[in-house]
Amino acid sequence: MGQVTVRINGYSHTIGCKDGEEGHVHALAAQIEDKVRMIRNMGGQFSEARMLLHVALLLADEGSDLRAEVTRLRQGGAAAPADPQLAERLSRIAERIETLAQTLDRP
């Protein structure tokens, strides 16, 4: 089992992952850090928990939008994507984002 250390909002966190997924975890952490920066740039003071709650909500919202788009595509709401596996990949990405958002809610 692999482990990576990521830095989010100035804090280091060691995360377990499957061997070979270390780069993916780093990429996910970079997305989270981008959201942290975006929220921080809006101004205001946030506790660590509140900051991560806002990040989780943003990611959950993006996941919800992706799931809605996948559903729309599956129901024939638009021309079939050039890549027939695109909807399935988007669905898996949305599920990963949801899982990540849920783990951020836990202490």
C-alpha positions as CSV (number, residue, x, y, z in Angstrom):
1,M,0.0,0.0,0.0
2,G,1.4,3.4,-1.0
3,Q,1.5,6.5,1.1
4,V,1.9,10.1,0.0
5,T,2.2,13.3,2.0
6,V,0.2,16.2,0.6
7,R,0.1,19.8,1.7
8,I,-3.4,21.4,2.0
9,N,-3.9,25.0,3.3
10,G,-0.4,24.9,4.9
11,Y,-0.9,21.6,6.7
12,S,0.8,18.3,5.7
13,H,-1.3,15.2,5.6
14,T,-0.2,11.6,5.0
15,I,-2.6,9.7,2.8
16,G,-2.7,6.0,2.1
17,C,-3.5,4.8,-1.4
18,K,-3.1,1.8,-3.7
19,D,0.4,1.3,-5.0
20,G,0.8,3.3,-8.2
21,E,-1.9,5.8,-7.4
22,E,0.4,8.3,-5.6
23,G,0.5,10.6,-8.6
24,H,-3.3,10.6,-8.8
25,V,-3.5,11.5,-5.1
26,H,-1.1,14.4,-5.6
27,A,-3.2,15.6,-8.5
28,L,-6.4,15.4,-6.3
29,A,-4.6,17.3,-3.5
30,A,-3.6,20.0,-6.1
31,Q,-7.2,20.4,-7.0
32,I,-8.2,20.8,-3.4
33,E,-5.4,23.3,-2.8
34,D,-6.6,25.3,-5.8
35,K,-10.1,25.5,-4.2
36,V,-8.5,26.5,-0.9
37,R,-6.7,29.4,-2.7
38,M,-9.9,30.4,-4.5
39,I,-11.8,30.6,-1.2
40,R,-8.9,32.3,0.6
41,N,-8.8,35.0,-2.2
42,M,-12.5,35.8,-1.6
43,G,-11.5,37.2,1.8
44,G,-12.7,36.5,5.2
45,Q,-11.3,34.3,8.0
46,F,-12.1,30.6,8.0
47,S,-11.1,27.9,10.5
48,E,-9.5,24.9,9.0
49,A,-12.7,22.9,9.3
50,R,-14.8,25.6,7.7
51,M,-12.3,26.0,4.9
52,L,-12.4,22.3,4.1
53,L,-16.2,22.3,4.4
54,H,-16.3,25.0,1.7
55,V,-13.9,23.0,-0.4
56,A,-15.9,19.9,0.0
57,L,-19.1,21.7,-1.0
58,L,-17.4,23.1,-4.1
59,L,-16.2,19.7,-5.1
60,A,-19.5,18.0,-4.3
61,D,-21.2,20.7,-6.5
62,E,-18.9,20.0,-9.4
63,G,-19.5,16.2,-8.9
64,S,-23.2,16.9,-9.0
65,D,-22.9,18.9,-12.2
66,L,-20.9,16.1,-13.8
67,R,-23.4,13.4,-12.7
68,A,-26.3,15.5,-14.1
69,E,-24.4,15.9,-17.4
70,V,-23.7,12.1,-17.6
71,T,-27.4,11.4,-17.0
72,R,-28.4,13.9,-19.7
73,L,-25.9,12.3,-22.1
74,R,-27.1,8.8,-21.3
75,Q,-30.7,9.9,-21.9
76,G,-29.8,11.2,-25.3
77,G,-30.0,14.8,-24.4
78,A,-27.2,15.6,-26.8
79,A,-25.4,14.0,-29.7
80,A,-23.2,11.1,-28.7
81,P,-19.8,12.2,-27.5
82,A,-16.9,11.5,-29.9
83,D,-15.5,9.1,-27.3
84,P,-18.2,6.5,-26.5
85,Q,-16.6,5.9,-23.1
86,L,-16.6,9.6,-22.1
87,A,-19.8,9.4,-20.1
88,E,-18.5,6.4,-18.1
89,R,-15.2,8.1,-17.4
90,L,-17.0,11.3,-16.3
91,S,-19.2,9.2,-14.0
92,R,-16.1,7.5,-12.4
93,I,-14.5,11.0,-11.9
94,A,-17.7,12.3,-10.3
95,E,-17.8,9.3,-7.9
96,R,-14.1,9.9,-6.9
97,I,-14.9,13.5,-6.2
98,E,-17.8,12.6,-4.1
99,T,-15.8,10.1,-2.1
100,L,-13.0,12.6,-1.6
101,A,-15.5,15.3,-0.4
102,Q,-17.0,12.8,2.0
103,T,-13.6,12.0,3.5
104,L,-13.0,15.7,4.0
105,D,-16.1,15.9,6.2
106,R,-14.6,13.3,8.7
107,P,-12.4,14.5,11.5
